[in-house]
Amino acid sequence: MSFDVKNTELVVSRWSEGALDVEGEPVEVEGGTFIVEPGYRYAFFATFYAGHATYAFTVR
């Protein structure tokens, strides 16, 4: 994952497509890179010096 501005932290979680009401499981992030698998919804929480951003997407 790369941004126009350097991030200070990146935390990624995932949920199976049918299980949105449960707590997500953590995804290993190494050097800003993580592996995605079909059938999951992902959310990543990026921290920057100027604030925070949250992004979400589904892999089908």
All heavy atoms as TSV, in Angstrom:
chain	resi	resn	atom	element	x	y	z
A	1	MET	N	N	0.848	-1.139	0.000
A	1	MET	CA	C	0.000	0.000	0.000
A	1	MET	C	C	0.905	1.215	0.000
A	1	MET	O	O	1.844	1.286	0.777
A	1	MET	CB	C	-0.874	-0.057	1.253
A	1	MET	CG	C	-1.859	1.034	1.390
A	1	MET	SD	S	-3.149	1.103	0.176
A	1	MET	CE	C	-3.749	-0.560	0.088
A	2	SER	N	N	0.623	2.167	-0.857
A	2	SER	CA	C	1.424	3.393	-0.843
A	2	SER	C	C	0.494	4.600	-0.893
A	2	SER	O	O	-0.613	4.529	-1.424
A	2	SER	CB	C	2.404	3.413	-2.015
A	2	SER	OG	O	1.704	3.448	-3.232
A	3	PHE	N	N	0.948	5.677	-0.317
A	3	PHE	CA	C	0.191	6.919	-0.246
A	3	PHE	C	C	1.056	8.050	-0.775
A	3	PHE	O	O	2.283	7.938	-0.840
A	3	PHE	CB	C	-0.192	7.225	1.209
A	3	PHE	CG	C	-0.982	6.136	1.879
A	3	PHE	CD1	C	-0.359	5.212	2.706
A	3	PHE	CD2	C	-2.347	6.041	1.686
A	3	PHE	CE1	C	-1.085	4.209	3.336
A	3	PHE	CE2	C	-3.079	5.041	2.302
A	3	PHE	CZ	C	-2.451	4.127	3.122
A	4	ASP	N	N	0.426	9.162	-1.127
A	4	ASP	CA	C	1.175	10.341	-1.567
A	4	ASP	C	C	1.977	10.940	-0.420
A	4	ASP	O	O	3.015	11.550	-0.630
A	4	ASP	CB	C	0.239	11.405	-2.137
A	4	ASP	CG	C	-0.377	10.983	-3.457
A	4	ASP	OD1	O	0.194	10.108	-4.138
A	4	ASP	OD2	O	-1.431	11.535	-3.811
A	5	VAL	N	N	1.481	10.763	0.795
A	5	VAL	CA	C	2.126	11.273	2.003
A	5	VAL	C	C	2.554	10.081	2.839
A	5	VAL	O	O	1.843	9.079	2.925
A	5	VAL	CB	C	1.124	12.144	2.805
A	5	VAL	CG1	C	1.738	12.629	4.097
A	5	VAL	CG2	C	0.622	13.298	1.960
A	6	LYS	N	N	3.699	10.171	3.472
A	6	LYS	CA	C	4.202	9.058	4.274
A	6	LYS	C	C	3.291	8.794	5.470
A	6	LYS	O	O	2.954	9.690	6.230
A	6	LYS	CB	C	5.618	9.368	4.763
A	6	LYS	CG	C	6.227	8.253	5.589
A	6	LYS	CD	C	7.662	8.553	5.918
A	6	LYS	CE	C	8.281	7.570	6.868
A	6	LYS	NZ	N	8.105	6.186	6.565
A	7	ASN	N	N	2.891	7.526	5.604
A	7	ASN	CA	C	2.091	7.144	6.771
A	7	ASN	C	C	3.006	6.700	7.904
A	7	ASN	O	O	4.111	6.244	7.685
A	7	ASN	CB	C	1.089	6.037	6.414
A	7	ASN	CG	C	1.758	4.766	5.962
A	7	ASN	OD1	O	2.477	4.759	4.977
A	7	ASN	ND2	N	1.524	3.675	6.666
A	8	THR	N	N	2.501	6.840	9.136
A	8	THR	CA	C	3.283	6.448	10.304
A	8	THR	C	C	2.840	5.091	10.840
A	8	THR	O	O	3.567	4.462	11.587
A	8	THR	CB	C	3.162	7.501	11.426
A	8	THR	OG1	O	1.780	7.674	11.759
A	8	THR	CG2	C	3.753	8.830	10.975
A	9	GLU	N	N	1.611	4.647	10.471
A	9	GLU	CA	C	1.104	3.351	10.911
A	9	GLU	C	C	0.062	2.870	9.911
A	9	GLU	O	O	-0.658	3.663	9.318
A	9	GLU	CB	C	0.476	3.482	12.302
A	9	GLU	CG	C	-0.028	2.166	12.861
A	9	GLU	CD	C	-0.612	2.304	14.254
A	9	GLU	OE1	O	-1.098	3.406	14.600
A	9	GLU	OE2	O	-0.594	1.309	14.990
A	10	LEU	N	N	-0.002	1.543	9.739
A	10	LEU	CA	C	-1.012	0.942	8.875
A	10	LEU	C	C	-1.512	-0.329	9.546
A	10	LEU	O	O	-0.728	-1.235	9.829
A	10	LEU	CB	C	-0.428	0.609	7.495
A	10	LEU	CG	C	-1.376	-0.023	6.491
A	10	LEU	CD1	C	-2.539	0.907	6.170
A	10	LEU	CD2	C	-0.627	-0.392	5.225
A	11	VAL	N	N	-2.814	-0.377	9.847
A	11	VAL	CA	C	-3.435	-1.536	10.475
A	11	VAL	C	C	-4.523	-2.032	9.529
A	11	VAL	O	O	-5.354	-1.246	9.068
A	11	VAL	CB	C	-4.046	-1.168	11.845
A	11	VAL	CG1	C	-4.769	-2.352	12.451
A	11	VAL	CG2	C	-2.966	-0.654	12.776
A	12	VAL	N	N	-4.516	-3.339	9.244
A	12	VAL	CA	C	-5.489	-3.916	8.315
A	12	VAL	C	C	-6.274	-5.020	9.023
A	12	VAL	O	O	-5.698	-5.833	9.739
A	12	VAL	CB	C	-4.781	-4.494	7.062
A	12	VAL	CG1	C	-5.792	-5.072	6.089
A	12	VAL	CG2	C	-3.928	-3.439	6.385
A	13	SER	N	N	-7.589	-5.022	8.809
A	13	SER	CA	C	-8.472	-6.075	9.321
A	13	SER	C	C	-9.309	-6.602	8.175
A	13	SER	O	O	-9.482	-5.925	7.161
A	13	SER	CB	C	-9.407	-5.522	10.395
A	13	SER	OG	O	-8.682	-5.099	11.513
A	14	ARG	N	N	-9.881	-7.826	8.356
A	14	ARG	CA	C	-10.746	-8.379	7.318
A	14	ARG	C	C	-11.905	-9.141	7.951
A	14	ARG	O	O	-11.816	-9.595	9.089
A	14	ARG	CB	C	-9.973	-9.271	6.361
A	14	ARG	CG	C	-9.576	-10.606	6.935
A	14	ARG	CD	C	-8.855	-11.431	5.901
A	14	ARG	NE	N	-8.651	-12.797	6.402
A	14	ARG	CZ	C	-8.087	-13.754	5.729
A	14	ARG	NH1	N	-7.654	-13.514	4.497
A	14	ARG	NH2	N	-7.945	-14.948	6.233
A	15	TRP	N	N	-12.991	-9.256	7.192
A	15	TRP	CA	C	-14.196	-9.977	7.578
A	15	TRP	C	C	-14.626	-10.816	6.381
A	15	TRP	O	O	-14.482	-10.384	5.238
A	15	TRP	CB	C	-15.346	-9.019	7.865
A	15	TRP	CG	C	-15.131	-8.083	9.005
A	15	TRP	CD1	C	-15.633	-8.221	10.257
A	15	TRP	CD2	C	-14.386	-6.865	9.017
A	15	TRP	NE1	N	-15.252	-7.174	11.053
A	15	TRP	CE2	C	-14.474	-6.322	10.300
A	15	TRP	CE3	C	-13.630	-6.165	8.069
A	15	TRP	CZ2	C	-13.852	-5.133	10.669
A	15	TRP	CZ3	C	-13.014	-4.995	8.416
A	15	TRP	CH2	C	-13.125	-4.487	9.718
A	16	SER	N	N	-15.188	-11.995	6.634
A	16	SER	CA	C	-15.764	-12.744	5.524
A	16	SER	C	C	-16.956	-11.946	5.024
A	16	SER	O	O	-17.579	-11.197	5.781
A	16	SER	CB	C	-16.159	-14.160	5.943
A	16	SER	OG	O	-17.218	-14.125	6.850
A	17	GLU	N	N	-17.301	-12.072	3.759
A	17	GLU	CA	C	-18.370	-11.256	3.171
A	17	GLU	C	C	-19.688	-11.368	3.926
A	17	GLU	O	O	-20.437	-10.416	4.006
A	17	GLU	CB	C	-18.585	-11.639	1.717
A	17	GLU	CG	C	-17.636	-10.941	0.787
A	17	GLU	CD	C	-18.073	-11.079	-0.645
A	17	GLU	OE1	O	-18.942	-10.309	-1.078
A	17	GLU	OE2	O	-17.541	-11.975	-1.320
A	18	GLY	N	N	-19.989	-12.529	4.486
A	18	GLY	CA	C	-21.257	-12.717	5.163
A	18	GLY	C	C	-21.256	-12.393	6.638
A	18	GLY	O	O	-22.266	-12.560	7.305
A	19	ALA	N	N	-20.155	-11.927	7.185
A	19	ALA	CA	C	-20.045	-11.750	8.640
A	19	ALA	C	C	-19.634	-10.328	8.995
A	19	ALA	O	O	-18.548	-10.089	9.482
A	19	ALA	CB	C	-19.042	-12.745	9.206
A	20	LEU	N	N	-20.523	-9.379	8.767
A	20	LEU	CA	C	-20.182	-7.989	9.055
A	20	LEU	C	C	-20.421	-7.593	10.503
A	20	LEU	O	O	-19.961	-6.565	10.958
A	20	LEU	CB	C	-20.988	-7.056	8.143
A	20	LEU	CG	C	-20.647	-7.163	6.664
A	20	LEU	CD1	C	-21.535	-6.223	5.869
A	20	LEU	CD2	C	-19.190	-6.835	6.434
A	21	ASP	N	N	-21.159	-8.402	11.252
A	21	ASP	CA	C	-21.486	-8.035	12.619
A	21	ASP	C	C	-20.503	-8.591	13.650
A	21	ASP	O	O	-20.738	-8.502	14.845
A	21	ASP	CB	C	-22.902	-8.482	12.963
A	21	ASP	CG	C	-23.076	-9.990	12.840
A	21	ASP	OD1	O	-22.248	-10.636	12.179
A	21	ASP	OD2	O	-24.045	-10.516	13.403
A	22	VAL	N	N	-19.412	-9.171	13.186
A	22	VAL	CA	C	-18.406	-9.711	14.100
A	22	VAL	C	C	-17.139	-8.866	14.010
A	22	VAL	O	O	-16.934	-8.124	13.065
A	22	VAL	CB	C	-18.066	-11.193	13.770
A	22	VAL	CG1	C	-19.292	-12.055	13.949
A	22	VAL	CG2	C	-17.519	-11.329	12.373
A	23	GLU	N	N	-16.298	-9.024	15.012
A	23	GLU	CA	C	-15.029	-8.303	15.000
A	23	GLU	C	C	-14.134	-8.869	13.908
A	23	GLU	O	O	-14.020	-10.080	13.756
A	23	GLU	CB	C	-14.347	-8.443	16.360
A	23	GLU	CG	C	-13.107	-7.602	16.485
A	23	GLU	CD	C	-12.515	-7.656	17.883
A	23	GLU	OE1	O	-13.268	-7.788	18.849
A	23	GLU	OE2	O	-11.281	-7.559	17.970
A	24	GLY	N	N	-13.491	-8.012	13.164
A	24	GLY	CA	C	-12.601	-8.459	12.093
A	24	GLY	C	C	-11.352	-9.122	12.627
A	24	GLY	O	O	-10.968	-8.923	13.773
A	25	GLU	N	N	-10.732	-9.902	11.773
A	25	GLU	CA	C	-9.467	-10.535	12.160
A	25	GLU	C	C	-8.315	-9.711	11.596
A	25	GLU	O	O	-8.411	-9.143	10.509
A	25	GLU	CB	C	-9.405	-11.974	11.651
A	25	GLU	CG	C	-9.483	-12.113	10.151
A	25	GLU	CD	C	-9.533	-13.565	9.696
A	25	GLU	OE1	O	-10.526	-14.239	10.014
A	25	GLU	OE2	O	-8.588	-13.989	9.021
A	26	PRO	N	N	-7.216	-9.618	12.327
A	26	PRO	CA	C	-6.077	-8.826	11.856
A	26	PRO	C	C	-5.408	-9.475	10.644
A	26	PRO	O	O	-5.399	-10.691	10.495
A	26	PRO	CB	C	-5.130	-8.793	13.054
A	26	PRO	CG	C	-5.532	-9.940	13.905
A	26	PRO	CD	C	-6.971	-10.224	13.628
A	27	VAL	N	N	-4.859	-8.628	9.790
A	27	VAL	CA	C	-4.114	-9.063	8.613
A	27	VAL	C	C	-2.668	-8.623	8.802
A	27	VAL	O	O	-2.408	-7.476	9.182
A	27	VAL	CB	C	-4.701	-8.440	7.325
A	27	VAL	CG1	C	-3.868	-8.795	6.110
A	27	VAL	CG2	C	-6.149	-8.890	7.137
A	28	GLU	N	N	-1.747	-9.509	8.525
A	28	GLU	CA	C	-0.326	-9.181	8.678
A	28	GLU	C	C	0.095	-8.171	7.615
A	28	GLU	O	O	-0.162	-8.356	6.429
A	28	GLU	CB	C	0.517	-10.442	8.550
A	28	GLU	CG	C	1.990	-10.201	8.783
A	28	GLU	CD	C	2.822	-11.470	8.706
A	28	GLU	OE1	O	2.264	-12.555	8.939
A	28	GLU	OE2	O	4.020	-11.353	8.398
A	29	VAL	N	N	0.742	-7.105	8.058
A	29	VAL	CA	C	1.255	-6.065	7.175
A	29	VAL	C	C	2.761	-6.036	7.332
A	29	VAL	O	O	3.275	-5.925	8.440
A	29	VAL	CB	C	0.661	-4.682	7.522
A	29	VAL	CG1	C	1.233	-3.616	6.608
A	29	VAL	CG2	C	-0.853	-4.714	7.452
A	30	GLU	N	N	3.464	-6.153	6.215
A	30	GLU	CA	C	4.922	-6.136	6.256
A	30	GLU	C	C	5.438	-5.158	5.215
A	30	GLU	O	O	5.218	-5.345	4.022
A	30	GLU	CB	C	5.465	-7.535	5.989
A	30	GLU	CG	C	6.950	-7.655	6.216
A	30	GLU	CD	C	7.425	-9.090	6.123
A	30	GLU	OE1	O	6.766	-9.978	6.692
A	30	GLU	OE2	O	8.452	-9.302	5.459
A	31	GLY	N	N	6.068	-4.093	5.673
A	31	GLY	CA	C	6.601	-3.107	4.751
A	31	GLY	C	C	5.527	-2.423	3.921
A	31	GLY	O	O	5.756	-2.072	2.778
A	32	GLY	N	N	4.334	-2.245	4.489
A	32	GLY	CA	C	3.243	-1.611	3.763
A	32	GLY	C	C	2.529	-2.537	2.796
A	32	GLY	O	O	1.669	-2.111	2.041
A	33	THR	N	N	2.870	-3.828	2.829
A	33	THR	CA	C	2.280	-4.808	1.920
A	33	THR	C	C	1.470	-5.828	2.710
A	33	THR	O	O	1.884	-6.254	3.780
A	33	THR	CB	C	3.395	-5.544	1.138
A	33	THR	OG1	O	4.171	-4.576	0.422
A	33	THR	CG2	C	2.820	-6.539	0.157
A	34	PHE	N	N	0.323	-6.209	2.157
A	34	PHE	CA	C	-0.466	-7.272	2.765
A	34	PHE	C	C	-1.138	-8.072	1.649
A	34	PHE	O	O	-1.296	-7.594	0.535
A	34	PHE	CB	C	-1.497	-6.728	3.764
A	34	PHE	CG	C	-2.455	-5.714	3.205
A	34	PHE	CD1	C	-3.694	-6.106	2.735
A	34	PHE	CD2	C	-2.128	-4.372	3.170
A	34	PHE	CE1	C	-4.594	-5.176	2.236
A	34	PHE	CE2	C	-3.007	-3.435	2.671
A	34	PHE	CZ	C	-4.246	-3.840	2.200
A	35	ILE	N	N	-1.500	-9.296	1.958
A	35	ILE	CA	C	-2.096	-10.204	0.971
A	35	ILE	C	C	-3.601	-10.192	1.134
A	35	ILE	O	O	-4.113	-10.299	2.249
A	35	ILE	CB	C	-1.544	-11.627	1.143
A	35	ILE	CG1	C	-0.034	-11.620	0.869
A	35	ILE	CG2	C	-2.267	-12.619	0.239
A	35	ILE	CD1	C	0.651	-12.929	1.177
A	36	VAL	N	N	-4.323	-10.064	0.007
A	36	VAL	CA	C	-5.780	-10.117	0.029
A	36	VAL	C	C	-6.241	-11.432	-0.590
A	36	VAL	O	O	-5.564	-11.998	-1.444
A	36	VAL	CB	C	-6.419	-8.925	-0.707
A	36	VAL	CG1	C	-6.056	-7.623	-0.031
A	36	VAL	CG2	C	-6.016	-8.899	-2.162
A	37	GLU	N	N	-7.384	-11.920	-0.108
A	37	GLU	CA	C	-7.960	-13.168	-0.605
A	37	GLU	C	C	-9.416	-12.922	-0.986
A	37	GLU	O	O	-10.105	-12.134	-0.334
A	37	GLU	CB	C	-7.899	-14.244	0.475
A	37	GLU	CG	C	-6.497	-14.634	0.886
A	37	GLU	CD	C	-6.520	-15.684	1.969
A	37	GLU	OE1	O	-7.177	-16.716	1.787
A	37	GLU	OE2	O	-5.887	-15.448	3.008
A	38	PRO	N	N	-9.915	-13.613	-2.016
A	38	PRO	CA	C	-11.314	-13.467	-2.404
A	38	PRO	C	C	-12.247	-13.886	-1.269
A	38	PRO	O	O	-11.912	-14.747	-0.456
A	38	PRO	CB	C	-11.469	-14.422	-3.595
A	38	PRO	CG	C	-10.085	-14.669	-4.087
A	38	PRO	CD	C	-9.181	-14.522	-2.906
A	39	GLY	N	N	-13.433	-13.256	-1.226
A	39	GLY	CA	C	-14.437	-13.609	-0.235
A	39	GLY	C	C	-14.352	-12.830	1.060
A	39	GLY	O	O	-15.047	-13.136	2.018
A	40	TYR	N	N	-13.503	-11.801	1.100
A	40	TYR	CA	C	-13.334	-11.012	2.319
A	40	TYR	C	C	-13.547	-9.529	2.042
A	40	TYR	O	O	-13.276	-9.044	0.944
A	40	TYR	CB	C	-11.926	-11.179	2.904
A	40	TYR	CG	C	-11.705	-12.503	3.563
A	40	TYR	CD1	C	-11.146	-13.557	2.868
A	40	TYR	CD2	C	-12.053	-12.698	4.893
A	40	TYR	CE1	C	-10.935	-14.788	3.472
A	40	TYR	CE2	C	-11.845	-13.918	5.513
A	40	TYR	CZ	C	-11.290	-14.955	4.798
A	40	TYR	OH	O	-11.083	-16.168	5.402
A	41	ARG	N	N	-13.998	-8.840	3.076
A	41	ARG	CA	C	-14.029	-7.382	3.079
A	41	ARG	C	C	-12.841	-6.924	3.920
A	41	ARG	O	O	-12.596	-7.472	4.992
A	41	ARG	CB	C	-15.329	-6.875	3.693
A	41	ARG	CG	C	-16.504	-7.140	2.801
A	41	ARG	CD	C	-17.737	-6.386	3.310
A	41	ARG	NE	N	-18.691	-6.339	2.221
A	41	ARG	CZ	C	-19.754	-7.129	2.126
A	41	ARG	NH1	N	-20.009	-7.996	3.051
A	41	ARG	NH2	N	-20.587	-7.042	1.118
A	42	TYR	N	N	-12.138	-5.937	3.427
A	42	TYR	CA	C	-10.946	-5.432	4.111
A	42	TYR	C	C	-11.153	-3.981	4.513
A	42	TYR	O	O	-11.804	-3.214	3.798
A	42	TYR	CB	C	-9.728	-5.512	3.176
A	42	TYR	CG	C	-9.259	-6.920	2.945
A	42	TYR	CD1	C	-9.872	-7.736	1.994
A	42	TYR	CD2	C	-8.213	-7.445	3.688
A	42	TYR	CE1	C	-9.449	-9.036	1.794
A	42	TYR	CE2	C	-7.784	-8.746	3.491
A	42	TYR	CZ	C	-8.407	-9.534	2.548
A	42	TYR	OH	O	-7.983	-10.825	2.359
A	43	ALA	N	N	-10.581	-3.612	5.638
A	43	ALA	CA	C	-10.530	-2.219	6.070
A	43	ALA	C	C	-9.113	-1.939	6.517
A	43	ALA	O	O	-8.502	-2.753	7.202
A	43	ALA	CB	C	-11.503	-1.969	7.212
A	44	PHE	N	N	-8.583	-0.834	6.060
A	44	PHE	CA	C	-7.276	-0.452	6.578
A	44	PHE	C	C	-7.327	0.957	7.115
A	44	PHE	O	O	-8.030	1.821	6.614
A	44	PHE	CB	C	-6.131	-0.706	5.585
A	44	PHE	CG	C	-6.205	-0.012	4.274
A	44	PHE	CD1	C	-5.581	1.195	4.082
A	44	PHE	CD2	C	-6.862	-0.603	3.204
A	44	PHE	CE1	C	-5.615	1.824	2.850
A	44	PHE	CE2	C	-6.899	0.014	1.977
A	44	PHE	CZ	C	-6.286	1.228	1.801
A	45	PHE	N	N	-6.613	1.098	8.208
A	45	PHE	CA	C	-6.607	2.315	8.991
A	45	PHE	C	C	-5.189	2.879	8.932
A	45	PHE	O	O	-4.272	2.283	9.471
A	45	PHE	CB	C	-7.010	2.008	10.431
A	45	PHE	CG	C	-8.273	1.175	10.510
A	45	PHE	CD1	C	-8.195	-0.207	10.597
A	45	PHE	CD2	C	-9.516	1.773	10.463
A	45	PHE	CE1	C	-9.343	-0.985	10.650
A	45	PHE	CE2	C	-10.669	1.004	10.503
A	45	PHE	CZ	C	-10.586	-0.376	10.596
A	46	ALA	N	N	-5.062	3.991	8.236
A	46	ALA	CA	C	-3.744	4.598	8.048
A	46	ALA	C	C	-3.619	5.837	8.924
A	46	ALA	O	O	-4.550	6.643	9.008
A	46	ALA	CB	C	-3.541	4.971	6.584
A	47	THR	N	N	-2.476	5.970	9.567
A	47	THR	CA	C	-2.188	7.130	10.395
A	47	THR	C	C	-1.094	7.937	9.714
A	47	THR	O	O	-0.094	7.378	9.249
A	47	THR	CB	C	-1.735	6.703	11.806
A	47	THR	OG1	O	-2.754	5.894	12.386
A	47	THR	CG2	C	-1.469	7.902	12.692
A	48	PHE	N	N	-1.300	9.239	9.670
A	48	PHE	CA	C	-0.346	10.180	9.081
A	48	PHE	C	C	-0.037	11.256	10.114
A	48	PHE	O	O	-0.756	11.397	11.101
A	48	PHE	CB	C	-0.956	10.841	7.833
A	48	PHE	CG	C	-1.421	9.874	6.796
A	48	PHE	CD1	C	-2.727	9.387	6.817
A	48	PHE	CD2	C	-0.581	9.428	5.800
A	48	PHE	CE1	C	-3.178	8.489	5.870
A	48	PHE	CE2	C	-1.019	8.522	4.843
A	48	PHE	CZ	C	-2.319	8.059	4.881
A	49	TYR	N	N	1.001	12.034	9.871
A	49	TYR	CA	C	1.314	13.124	10.793
A	49	TYR	C	C	0.151	14.109	10.881
A	49	TYR	O	O	-0.091	14.699	11.918
A	49	TYR	CB	C	2.590	13.850	10.365
A	49	TYR	CG	C	3.827	13.012	10.555
A	49	TYR	CD1	C	4.548	12.537	9.471
A	49	TYR	CD2	C	4.268	12.672	11.832
A	49	TYR	CE1	C	5.669	11.745	9.648
A	49	TYR	CE2	C	5.389	11.879	12.024
A	49	TYR	CZ	C	6.076	11.433	10.924
A	49	TYR	OH	O	7.177	10.647	11.101
A	50	ALA	N	N	-0.614	14.267	9.796
A	50	ALA	CA	C	-1.717	15.232	9.757
A	50	ALA	C	C	-3.056	14.647	10.193
A	50	ALA	O	O	-4.046	15.358	10.263
A	50	ALA	CB	C	-1.846	15.804	8.348
A	51	GLY	N	N	-3.131	13.334	10.448
A	51	GLY	CA	C	-4.405	12.755	10.856
A	51	GLY	C	C	-4.528	11.290	10.479
A	51	GLY	O	O	-3.520	10.603	10.304
A	52	HIS	N	N	-5.766	10.833	10.321
A	52	HIS	CA	C	-6.050	9.423	10.061
A	52	HIS	C	C	-6.953	9.290	8.840
A	52	HIS	O	O	-7.706	10.197	8.518
A	52	HIS	CB	C	-6.780	8.782	11.246
A	52	HIS	CG	C	-6.106	8.983	12.553
A	52	HIS	ND1	N	-5.096	8.169	12.992
A	52	HIS	CD2	C	-6.275	9.911	13.519
A	52	HIS	CE1	C	-4.678	8.582	14.169
A	52	HIS	NE2	N	-5.385	9.648	14.515
A	53	ALA	N	N	-6.919	8.127	8.218
A	53	ALA	CA	C	-7.831	7.811	7.114
A	53	ALA	C	C	-8.196	6.336	7.201
A	53	ALA	O	O	-7.386	5.509	7.604
A	53	ALA	CB	C	-7.170	8.108	5.775
A	54	THR	N	N	-9.445	6.004	6.853
A	54	THR	CA	C	-9.917	4.644	6.829
A	54	THR	C	C	-10.403	4.328	5.430
A	54	THR	O	O	-11.137	5.132	4.832
A	54	THR	CB	C	-11.078	4.446	7.828
A	54	THR	OG1	O	-10.625	4.789	9.136
A	54	THR	CG2	C	-11.564	3.011	7.821
A	55	TYR	N	N	-10.023	3.191	4.907
A	55	TYR	CA	C	-10.423	2.744	3.572
A	55	TYR	C	C	-10.977	1.330	3.698
A	55	TYR	O	O	-10.518	0.556	4.531
A	55	TYR	CB	C	-9.232	2.712	2.619
A	55	TYR	CG	C	-8.543	4.036	2.467
A	55	TYR	CD1	C	-7.483	4.396	3.294
A	55	TYR	CD2	C	-8.937	4.929	1.485
A	55	TYR	CE1	C	-6.855	5.625	3.164
A	55	TYR	CE2	C	-8.305	6.161	1.333
A	55	TYR	CZ	C	-7.263	6.488	2.172
A	55	TYR	OH	O	-6.640	7.690	2.042
A	56	ALA	N	N	-11.952	0.995	2.870
A	56	ALA	CA	C	-12.519	-0.364	2.889
A	56	ALA	C	C	-12.801	-0.807	1.465
A	56	ALA	O	O	-13.106	-0.004	0.594
A	56	ALA	CB	C	-13.793	-0.382	3.710
A	57	PHE	N	N	-12.689	-2.123	1.231
A	57	PHE	CA	C	-12.981	-2.687	-0.080
A	57	PHE	C	C	-13.293	-4.166	0.065
A	57	PHE	O	O	-12.957	-4.799	1.066
A	57	PHE	CB	C	-11.828	-2.478	-1.055
A	57	PHE	CG	C	-10.524	-3.089	-0.620
A	57	PHE	CD1	C	-10.168	-4.358	-1.020
A	57	PHE	CD2	C	-9.642	-2.381	0.193
A	57	PHE	CE1	C	-8.960	-4.923	-0.604
A	57	PHE	CE2	C	-8.439	-2.929	0.589
A	57	PHE	CZ	C	-8.108	-4.211	0.199
A	58	THR	N	N	-13.948	-4.735	-0.926
A	58	THR	CA	C	-14.294	-6.148	-0.962
A	58	THR	C	C	-13.531	-6.816	-2.100
A	58	THR	O	O	-13.425	-6.247	-3.184
A	58	THR	CB	C	-15.813	-6.341	-1.193
A	58	THR	OG1	O	-16.507	-5.709	-0.126
A	58	THR	CG2	C	-16.193	-7.800	-1.239
A	59	VAL	N	N	-13.017	-8.013	-1.840
A	59	VAL	CA	C	-12.331	-8.791	-2.880
A	59	VAL	C	C	-13.245	-9.966	-3.218
A	59	VAL	O	O	-13.603	-10.750	-2.358
A	59	VAL	CB	C	-10.962	-9.313	-2.377
A	59	VAL	CG1	C	-10.278	-10.135	-3.457
A	59	VAL	CG2	C	-10.098	-8.152	-1.946
A	60	ARG	N	N	-13.638	-10.049	-4.473
A	60	ARG	CA	C	-14.547	-11.120	-4.902
A	60	ARG	C	C	-13.849	-12.085	-5.805
A	60	ARG	O	O	-12.930	-11.882	-6.422
A	60	ARG	CB	C	-15.741	-10.533	-5.616
A	60	ARG	CG	C	-16.528	-9.677	-4.655
A	60	ARG	CD	C	-17.766	-9.166	-5.286
A	60	ARG	NE	N	-18.381	-8.326	-4.274
A	60	ARG	CZ	C	-19.655	-8.212	-4.122
A	60	ARG	NH1	N	-20.463	-8.839	-4.904
A	60	ARG	NH2	N	-20.141	-7.450	-3.199
